[in-house]
Amino acid sequence: MSQRSRLQPPGSELAGFCLCSSLAIGTTTGYRLFSLSSVEQLDQVHESNEIPDVYIVERLFSSSLVVVVSHAKPQQMNVYHFKKGTEICNYSYSSKILSIRLNRQRLVVCLEESIYIHNIKDMKLLKTIMDTPPNTTGLCALSINHANSYLAYPGSATSGEIALYDGNTLKTACTIPAHDGPLAALTFNSTGSKLASASEKGTVIRVFSIPGGQKLYEFRRGMKRYVNISSLVFSMDSQFLCASSNTETVHIFKLEHLTDSRPEEPPTWSGYMGKMFQAATNYLPAQVSGMMNQDRAFATVRLNISGQRNICALSTIQKLPRLLVTTSDGHLCIYNLDPQDGGECVLIKKHSLLGSGKTEENKENDLRPPLPQSYAATVARQSTVPSTSTMPGYSEDGGALRGEVIPEHEFATGPVCLDDENEFPPVSIRHP
C-alpha cells in the first residue's frame, strides 16, 4: 500500500496517523495502482499488462515513478513513469531479485548475499555491499527520510543481529544485537530515528534508537506459539506500531512509557493487586521480571483467515483513524481504531483488489507467492530515444549510457516536491 502523510494539528487525537491514498498490487497479468479516497471508494488509477507475473511493485511515494520486477524476468528491474506511459530504464542482474527499497535519494537492490545502492536521480551505482550473510528472503529496510537514508539488513544468518548502514555517507553505522534467533521483519519510523524488529519466532518485537542502537521498547506479541511476522509499520508520529503475521490476529502497540503517561487511578482492589504484582517483580530474576513488565497490545484485530501473509498500515480516512489490512487473497480490509482506548478494532469495509468478475480461485492465483530469488552485477539498458526534459544521462560506471532518466521535477534541489506535498512513503504488497 502506498500512503501519503497528513499530520493532524498539534494536540489532535489523530496525530499518529497518515492519509492513505493509494495501493499497488502485482498480479499474473501485470500490476495495478489504486486510489483510496474514502472508506467506500476505491478507484483503479492505472493498470499495466506489459509485464506479466509481477511480484515486486515499489512506487516512489505518490509520484508517477514505479519500479517493477516480474517472474517472467526475475533478474530485471524496470523503472516506469506510468503517467507518461514510458519506461525510464531497466537494469538486469545476474540472478533473481529479492527486494527493492527506495526513497528520494537512494534505490536499494537486495541480493541473497550482497546489496546494491544506487543514486535514484540518475541510477548510478554508488556502493555494493558484498558478502552479506545469506538473506534468502531479501529482508531489508530503508529509511524513507532521505536526509539520513539508513539501511538495515540481517548481520547474521543464525542470530538476530542487525547491520545498520548509512546510505548517504556510504559507511557502516553500527551493529545491533536485536534477537537470539534470525530476523524476520524490519522497519524504520518516518524520521529514521527508530527501528523495529522481530525474529523468526515472532514472540517479541523490539524498537531501537537510530543510529545508536539502544533498545527503547519491547513488546510481546504472544507466548503460546511461534509465528511468522510479515508486516511491521509505524504510524507517522511513531506513537503506534502495527504487526501482522500468518495468524488471525493483528496487533497494534502504543509506544509510551506507561508510568509517565497514565493518570493516577482511584484506589481499587484490582489496582492494589496490580501494584503488589509490579513490586514483586523487583525480587524476581531479571529474565522473568522483564517478561512480566513487557507491554501488551494496545489494540487488536481478529481476521477471519489465518496462514496467509498480510500487510498493514495505520492511516486517517475521512478524519478518523483506521487500520488497513491487505491480504494475500487480494482484499483490502478497513477497520476503525480507537486511538485513546484501543481494544478490538471493528471491520467497516472490505474491498476486492482483483476485480468483481473474478472467482475466489482466480483471486488466489493472481497473488501467488514468488519463487526464491537472488541477484548480482548490473548492466544498463540503452535507449535510442533521448528525453529533452530530463537530467543528464548516466555515467558509464553504473548508470544508463543513453536513455531517459528520472525527470528533474521529481527531485527538487531543496525540499522535494513530487505529485503531492502531502505524500507518504509506500508500503507495497509483496508475497515472498
C-alpha positions as a printed NumPy array, in Angstrom:
array([[  0.   ,   0.   ,   0.   ],
       [  1.199,   3.459,  -0.768],
       [  0.446,   6.209,   1.681],
       [  0.527,   9.993,   1.887],
       [  1.039,  11.762,   5.167],
       [ -1.311,  14.335,   6.58 ],
       [ -0.471,  15.082,  10.195],
       [ -3.289,  16.5  ,  12.245],
       [ -2.896,  19.845,  14.091],
       [ -0.897,  19.776,  17.357],
       [ -2.866,  18.197,  20.148],
       [ -5.129,  16.282,  17.811],
       [ -6.098,  12.769,  18.867],
       [ -5.265,  11.576,  15.339],
       [ -1.733,  12.932,  15.265],
       [ -0.218,   9.492,  14.91 ],
       [ -1.852,   8.662,  11.629],
       [ -1.47 ,   9.459,   7.95 ],
       [ -3.796,   9.712,   4.997],
       [ -3.536,   6.538,   2.93 ],
       [ -4.357,   7.369,  -0.659],
       [ -3.113,   4.615,  -2.928],
       [ -2.29 ,   0.934,  -3.222],
       [ -0.096,  -1.036,  -5.617],
       [ -0.505,  -4.748,  -6.311],
       [  1.225,  -7.231,  -8.588],
       [ -0.818,  -9.829, -10.474],
       [ -0.341, -12.569, -13.049],
       [ -1.185, -10.057, -15.791],
       [  0.864,  -7.065, -14.601],
       [  0.312,  -4.512, -11.86 ],
       [ -2.422,  -2.15 , -10.687],
       [ -2.473,   1.165,  -8.828],
       [ -5.498,   2.219,  -6.793],
       [ -6.623,   5.443,  -5.154],
       [ -8.406,   5.285,  -1.815],
       [-10.402,   8.479,  -1.327],
       [-12.808,   7.238,   1.34 ],
       [-13.796,   4.104,   3.198],
       [-16.351,   3.303,   0.498],
       [-14.404,   4.487,  -2.547],
       [-11.523,   2.525,  -4.11 ],
       [-10.667,   3.595,  -7.674],
       [ -8.194,   1.991, -10.06 ],
       [ -5.99 ,   4.787, -11.424],
       [ -3.599,   2.722, -13.534],
       [ -3.18 ,  -0.796, -14.859],
       [ -0.284,  -2.193, -16.863],
       [ -0.205,  -5.534, -18.641],
       [  3.171,  -5.042, -20.307],
       [  4.968,  -7.336, -17.85 ],
       [  3.197, -10.479, -16.567],
       [  3.559, -12.153, -13.167],
       [  4.664,  -9.073, -11.213],
       [  5.85 ,  -9.862,  -7.683],
       [  7.551,  -6.58 ,  -6.751],
       [  5.859,  -3.178,  -7.18 ],
       [  7.592,  -0.234,  -5.498],
       [  6.209,   3.261,  -6.062],
       [  8.277,   6.338,  -5.212],
       [  5.932,   7.884,  -2.654],
       [  2.904,   9.236,  -4.544],
       [  4.885,  10.157,  -7.648],
       [  4.493,   8.639, -11.086],
       [  7.652,   6.539, -10.754],
       [  7.138,   2.795, -10.312],
       [  9.729,   0.011, -10.054],
       [  8.538,  -3.42 , -11.196],
       [ 10.016,  -6.939, -11.127],
       [  8.242,  -9.983, -12.556],
       [  8.5  , -13.761, -12.541],
       [  8.842, -13.619, -16.316],
       [ 12.163, -11.753, -15.942],
       [ 13.138, -12.067, -12.28 ],
       [ 16.641, -10.753, -12.959],
       [ 15.388,  -7.461, -14.4  ],
       [ 14.226,  -4.281, -12.659],
       [ 12.051,  -1.942, -14.743],
       [ 11.55 ,   1.723, -13.824],
       [  8.45 ,   3.38 , -15.313],
       [  6.883,   6.819, -15.467],
       [  3.363,   5.448, -15.55 ],
       [  1.616,   8.786, -16.174],
       [  3.681,   9.35 , -19.309],
       [  3.409,   5.708, -20.247],
       [  7.172,   5.447, -20.725],
       [  9.946,   3.258, -19.383],
       [ 12.704,   5.308, -17.8  ],
       [ 15.24 ,   2.484, -17.72 ],
       [ 15.72 ,  -1.15 , -16.849],
       [ 18.552,  -2.957, -15.139],
       [ 19.431,  -6.623, -15.368],
       [ 21.192,  -8.645, -12.677],
       [ 22.947, -11.986, -12.759],
       [ 20.348, -13.732, -10.607],
       [ 16.84 , -13.209,  -9.242],
       [ 15.86 , -10.004,  -7.465],
       [ 14.762, -10.443,  -3.854],
       [ 13.601,  -6.98 ,  -2.812],
       [ 13.823,  -3.293,  -3.713],
       [ 13.612,  -0.273,  -1.411],
       [ 13.671,   3.382,  -2.379],
       [ 13.396,   6.93 ,  -1.1  ],
       [ 14.105,  10.318,  -2.678],
       [ 17.861,   9.771,  -2.53 ],
       [ 18.552,   6.071,  -2.862],
       [ 17.33 ,   2.938,  -4.586],
       [ 18.462,  -0.261,  -2.872],
       [ 18.533,  -3.648,  -4.571],
       [ 18.875,  -6.57 ,  -2.18 ],
       [ 20.521,  -9.82 ,  -3.254],
       [ 20.878, -13.034,  -1.338],
       [ 24.473, -12.245,  -0.412],
       [ 25.016,  -8.626,  -1.499],
       [ 23.252,  -5.27 ,  -1.692],
       [ 23.431,  -2.566,  -4.382],
       [ 22.883,   1.094,  -3.539],
       [ 22.004,   3.435,  -6.418],
       [ 21.633,   7.193,  -6.596],
       [ 17.977,   7.421,  -7.549],
       [ 18.369,  10.665,  -9.51 ],
       [ 20.497,   9.076, -12.209],
       [ 20.571,   5.402, -11.119],
       [ 24.353,   5.495, -10.81 ],
       [ 25.689,   2.624,  -8.729],
       [ 27.224,   4.175,  -5.605],
       [ 28.084,   1.171,  -3.473],
       [ 27.976,  -2.609,  -3.481],
       [ 27.917,  -4.265,  -0.065],
       [ 29.449,  -7.658,  -0.764],
       [ 29.43 , -10.912,   1.166],
       [ 26.434, -10.151,   3.353],
       [ 25.132, -13.125,   5.367],
       [ 22.753, -15.343,   3.349],
       [ 19.447, -13.468,   3.161],
       [ 17.1  , -15.792,   1.295],
       [ 14.014, -13.601,   1.789],
       [ 15.664, -10.32 ,   0.812],
       [ 14.904,  -8.808,   4.203],
       [ 15.983,  -5.174,   4.471],
       [ 14.574,  -1.772,   5.396],
       [ 15.413,   1.704,   4.103],
       [ 14.577,   4.888,   5.973],
       [ 12.128,   6.963,   3.944],
       [ 13.724,  10.11 ,   5.398],
       [ 16.226,  10.862,   2.644],
       [ 18.197,  13.141,   4.972],
       [ 19.78 ,  10.048,   6.537],
       [ 18.8  ,   7.103,   4.275],
       [ 19.684,   4.482,   6.857],
       [ 19.615,   0.911,   5.61 ],
       [ 19.067,  -2.094,   7.893],
       [ 19.617,  -5.732,   6.953],
       [ 20.484,  -9.024,   8.695],
       [ 24.018,  -9.074,  10.024],
       [ 23.905, -12.823,  10.661],
       [ 22.125, -15.832,   9.217],
       [ 21.952, -17.623,  12.574],
       [ 21.216, -14.831,  15.067],
       [ 19.105, -11.688,  15.165],
       [ 21.939,  -9.253,  14.565],
       [ 21.035,  -6.101,  12.6  ],
       [ 23.58 ,  -4.358,  10.38 ],
       [ 22.891,  -0.614,  10.126],
       [ 24.357,   1.23 ,   7.128],
       [ 24.254,   4.943,   6.272],
       [ 23.12 ,   5.174,   2.651],
       [ 24.204,   8.811,   2.335],
       [ 27.734,   8.616,   3.71 ],
       [ 28.061,   5.02 ,   2.441],
       [ 29.542,   3.874,   5.744],
       [ 28.58 ,   1.3  ,   8.363],
       [ 26.77 ,   2.957,  11.274],
       [ 26.581,   0.191,  13.883],
       [ 25.58 ,  -3.405,  14.626],
       [ 22.572,  -4.109,  16.85 ],
       [ 22.237,  -7.452,  18.716],
       [ 18.434,  -7.402,  18.465],
       [ 17.307, -11.032,  18.925],
       [ 18.636, -14.506,  19.666],
       [ 17.167, -16.063,  16.516],
       [ 17.321, -14.971,  12.847],
       [ 15.422, -11.841,  11.821],
       [ 12.011, -11.932,  10.134],
       [ 10.927,  -8.275,   9.954],
       [ 12.487,  -4.795,   9.977],
       [ 11.006,  -1.301,   9.629],
       [ 12.026,   2.324,  10.247],
       [  9.774,   5.063,  11.519],
       [  9.1  ,   8.091,   9.308],
       [ 12.093,  10.116,  10.525],
       [ 14.559,   7.243,  10.566],
       [ 15.163,   7.727,  14.297],
       [ 13.656,   4.374,  15.344],
       [ 13.93 ,   0.828,  14.03 ],
       [ 11.563,  -2.022,  14.909],
       [ 12.489,  -5.68 ,  14.51 ],
       [ 11.137,  -9.177,  15.031],
       [ 12.786, -12.587,  14.835],
       [ 11.567, -15.764,  13.179],
       [  9.965, -16.8  ,  16.476],
       [  7.718, -13.749,  16.276],
       [  7.019, -13.605,  20.009],
       [  8.895, -10.384,  20.822],
       [  9.089,  -7.091,  18.921],
       [ 11.818,  -4.629,  19.852],
       [ 12.309,  -0.953,  18.989],
       [ 15.78 ,   0.63 ,  18.883],
       [ 17.067,   4.189,  18.633],
       [ 18.895,   5.107,  15.43 ],
       [ 21.796,   5.478,  14.834],
       [ 22.904,   4.476,  18.345],
       [ 21.043,   1.169,  18.525],
       [ 19.839,   1.452,  22.13 ],
       [ 16.738,  -0.601,  22.985],
       [ 13.767,   1.668,  23.642],
       [ 10.746,  -0.665,  23.766],
       [  9.977,  -4.353,  23.917],
       [  6.542,  -5.735,  23.082],
       [  5.377,  -9.306,  23.496],
       [  3.168, -10.387,  20.622],
       [  2.42 , -13.756,  22.194],
       [  3.875, -16.671,  24.147],
       [  1.826, -19.697,  23.131],
       [  3.142, -20.215,  19.611],
       [  5.779, -19.057,  17.191],
       [  4.542, -17.017,  14.219],
       [  5.925, -15.502,  11.05 ],
       [  5.617, -11.718,  11.326],
       [  5.219, -10.461,   7.771],
       [  4.487,  -6.769,   8.341],
       [  5.756,  -4.151,  10.779],
       [  4.764,  -0.498,  10.326],
       [  4.946,   2.658,  12.443],
       [  2.34 ,   5.383,  12.493],
       [  3.545,   8.703,  11.152],
       [  4.475,  10.187,  14.528],
       [  5.883,   6.891,  15.854],
       [  3.289,   6.605,  18.617],
       [  1.912,   3.308,  17.308],
       [  3.456,   0.166,  15.845],
       [  1.408,  -2.421,  13.979],
       [  2.42 ,  -6.057,  13.458],
       [  0.71 ,  -8.705,  11.34 ],
       [  1.645, -12.339,  10.875],
       [  0.394, -15.597,   9.436],
       [ -2.073, -15.897,  12.32 ],
       [ -5.566, -14.464,  12.538],
       [ -4.542, -11.652,  14.927],
       [ -3.106,  -8.223,  14.072],
       [ -1.503,  -6.353,  16.986],
       [ -1.15 ,  -2.604,  17.487],
       [  1.257,  -1.43 ,  20.185],
       [  1.45 ,   2.03 ,  21.708],
       [  4.945,   3.447,  22.167],
       [  4.699,   5.176,  25.501],
       [  6.137,   4.9  ,  28.969],
       [  3.06 ,   3.889,  30.907],
       [  4.319,   5.183,  34.227],
       [  4.68 ,   8.667,  32.754],
       [  1.559,   8.849,  30.608],
       [ -1.216,   7.27 ,  32.673],
       [ -3.146,   9.444,  35.155],
       [ -3.369,   8.373,  38.772],
       [ -6.176,   5.842,  39.155],
       [ -8.6  ,   5.777,  42.104],
       [ -7.808,   3.013,  44.61 ],
       [ -9.444,  -0.309,  43.714],
       [ -8.825,  -3.928,  44.636],
       [ -7.511,  -4.729,  41.133],
       [ -5.319,  -1.64 ,  41.179],
       [ -3.909,  -2.608,  44.569],
       [ -3.12 ,  -6.12 ,  43.393],
       [ -1.536,  -4.742,  40.252],
       [  0.838,  -2.589,  42.304],
       [  1.663,  -5.557,  44.517],
       [  2.416,  -7.66 ,  41.467],
       [  4.584,  -4.901,  39.996],
       [  6.541,  -4.601,  43.236],
       [  7.038,  -8.365,  43.353],
       [  8.825,  -8.305,  40.009],
       [ 11.678,  -6.405,  41.654],
       [ 12.558,  -9.593,  43.563],
       [ 12.354, -11.952,  40.581],
       [ 15.229, -12.903,  38.271],
       [ 15.799, -10.246,  35.603],
       [ 14.722, -12.52 ,  32.731],
       [ 11.388, -13.337,  34.382],
       [ 10.581,  -9.832,  35.616],
       [ 11.492,  -8.362,  32.24 ],
       [  8.941, -10.59 ,  30.534],
       [  6.247,  -9.566,  33.007],
       [  6.951,  -5.877,  32.52 ],
       [  6.648,  -6.005,  28.737],
       [  3.773,  -4.045,  27.219],
       [  0.848,  -5.888,  25.671],
       [ -1.029,  -4.95 ,  22.543],
       [ -2.924,  -1.659,  22.75 ],
       [ -5.402,  -2.784,  20.074],
       [ -6.041,  -5.951,  18.07 ],
       [ -7.875,  -7.243,  15.017],
       [ -9.228, -10.756,  14.613],
       [ -9.143, -11.713,  10.948],
       [-11.404, -14.412,   9.591],
       [ -8.42 , -16.131,   7.937],
       [ -5.048, -17.431,   9.091],
       [ -1.976, -18.898,   7.468],
       [ -1.706, -16.064,   4.929],
       [  0.621, -13.105,   4.552],
       [ -0.911,  -9.74 ,   5.454],
       [  0.347,  -6.17 ,   5.007],
       [ -0.874,  -3.398,   7.342],
       [ -0.961,   0.395,   7.526],
       [ -2.203,   2.943,  10.059],
       [ -3.957,   5.899,   8.448],
       [ -6.603,   8.582,   8.683],
       [ -9.538,   8.326,   6.286],
       [-12.375,  10.825,   6.467],
       [-10.875,  12.337,   9.626],
       [-11.   ,   9.062,  11.559],
       [ -8.145,   6.681,  12.456],
       [ -8.211,   3.401,  10.535],
       [ -6.229,   0.223,  10.318],
       [ -5.801,  -1.097,   6.778],
       [ -5.022,  -4.761,   6.167],
       [ -4.32 ,  -6.193,   2.73 ],
       [ -4.473,  -9.968,   2.457],
       [ -2.68 , -12.256,   0.045],
       [ -6.012, -13.392,  -1.392],
       [ -6.487,  -9.913,  -2.859],
       [ -8.61 ,  -7.963,  -0.371],
       [ -8.279,  -4.65 ,   1.436],
       [ -9.941,  -4.613,   4.859],
       [-10.575,  -1.304,   6.658],
       [-11.046,  -1.235,  10.438],
       [-11.981,   1.501,  12.878],
       [ -9.374,   2.136,  15.564],
       [ -9.861,   3.895,  18.883],
       [ -6.63 ,   5.9  ,  19.458],
       [ -7.465,   6.528,  23.114],
       [ -8.758,   3.233,  24.485],
       [ -7.647,   0.752,  21.822],
       [ -9.282,  -2.649,  22.184],
       [-10.805,  -4.734,  19.422],
       [-10.915,  -2.952,  16.05 ],
       [-14.153,  -3.194,  14.08 ],
       [-14.272,  -4.119,  10.391],
       [-16.209,  -1.491,   8.438],
       [-15.358,  -2.225,   4.781],
       [-13.789,  -4.93 ,   2.623],
       [-12.651,  -4.17 ,  -0.943],
       [-11.602,  -6.602,  -3.662],
       [ -8.36 ,  -5.606,  -5.385],
       [ -8.679,  -8.074,  -8.228],
       [-11.974,  -7.169,  -9.85 ],
       [-15.551,  -8.257,  -9.238],
       [-15.6  , -10.53 , -12.25 ],
       [-13.075, -12.976, -10.838],
       [-13.77 , -16.051,  -8.792],
       [-12.127, -16.641,  -5.431],
       [ -9.966, -19.347,  -7.016],
       [ -8.62 , -16.921,  -9.594],
       [ -8.003, -14.285,  -6.957],
       [ -5.678, -16.601,  -5.084],
       [ -3.715, -17.34 ,  -8.258],
       [ -3.318, -13.658,  -9.069],
       [ -1.283, -13.07 ,  -5.933],
       [  0.62 , -16.311,  -5.773],
       [  3.942, -16.261,  -3.927],
       [  7.094, -15.628,  -5.97 ],
       [  9.898, -18.108,  -6.258],
       [ 13.045, -17.712,  -4.141],
       [ 15.373, -15.138,  -5.643],
       [ 18.831, -13.522,  -5.527],
       [ 20.941, -11.496,  -7.982],
       [ 24.234,  -9.691,  -8.669],
       [ 26.07 ,  -7.437, -11.138],
       [ 24.207,  -4.775, -13.094],
       [ 24.086,  -3.776, -16.734],
       [ 22.078,  -0.903, -18.064],
       [ 19.507,  -0.743, -20.829],
       [ 20.284,   1.576, -23.728],
       [ 17.575,   3.606, -25.378],
       [ 17.636,   5.293, -28.775],
       [ 15.015,   7.863, -27.745],
       [ 16.591,  10.547, -25.562],
       [ 14.444,  12.825, -23.444],
       [ 14.735,  16.6  , -23.686],
       [ 13.209,  17.248, -20.282],
       [ 15.319,  15.062, -18.054],
       [ 18.604,  15.204, -16.218],
       [ 21.942,  14.376, -17.904],
       [ 22.5  ,  10.745, -18.853],
       [ 24.04 ,   8.135, -16.609],
       [ 27.768,   7.612, -16.224],
       [ 29.433,   4.51 , -17.592],
       [ 30.403,   3.233, -14.139],
       [ 26.927,   2.235, -13.107],
       [ 24.292,   4.372, -14.85 ],
       [ 22.475,   4.286, -18.162],
       [ 24.73 ,   5.237, -21.056],
       [ 21.986,   6.807, -23.126],
       [ 18.342,   6.982, -22.269],
       [ 15.599,   8.758, -20.45 ],
       [ 16.353,   9.26 , -16.8  ],
       [ 14.182,  10.339, -13.915],
       [ 12.627,  13.764, -14.678],
       [ 14.246,  16.698, -12.885],
       [ 10.943,  17.952, -11.454],
       [ 10.618,  14.745,  -9.449],
       [ 13.714,  15.753,  -7.458],
       [ 13.982,  19.4  ,  -6.476],
       [ 17.329,  20.603,  -5.111],
       [ 15.572,  21.886,  -1.999],
       [ 12.555,  20.205,  -0.403],
       [ 11.468,  17.536,  -2.831],
       [  8.035,  18.033,  -4.409],
       [  6.55 ,  15.067,  -6.198],
       [  2.929,  14.752,  -7.245],
       [  1.629,  15.869,  -3.887],
       [  3.083,  17.813,  -0.982],
       [  1.335,  15.513,   1.486],
       [  2.733,  12.251,   0.214],
       [  3.8  ,   9.412,   2.486],
       [  6.137,   6.548,   1.57 ],
       [  4.772,   3.383,   0.015],
       [  4.087,   0.123,   1.768],
       [  3.791,  -2.2  ,  -1.191],
       [  2.089,  -5.573,  -1.287],
       [  4.666,  -8.332,  -1.607],
       [  4.355, -12.083,  -1.436],
       [  7.712, -13.766,  -0.704]])
